[in-house]
Amino acid sequence: MRTTISVAATKLERFDRVAAQHGMSRSQFYLRAARRLANHLERNDALTAQANAGIQRAGQPSGFLFLRASEGAISSTDTF
């Protein structure tokens, strides 16, 4: 099936260059990239569901220590 997507020229040039360096067509490159992203997102969804199920079984964590640990984890990975 044919489809059309919009890609900025600078990004398209980069993606075409990388695809060519690895012996892939543009279609092969986008298919591989889309498959990898879909797999990644599905794994994240599964991990979130497992975490939510654990919280539902055990109850929502509470208390000062949990809050401090959560805040520390968030601030250490904050890239904004």
Order of alpha helices (4+ residues) and beta strands (2+ residues): alpha-alpha-alpha
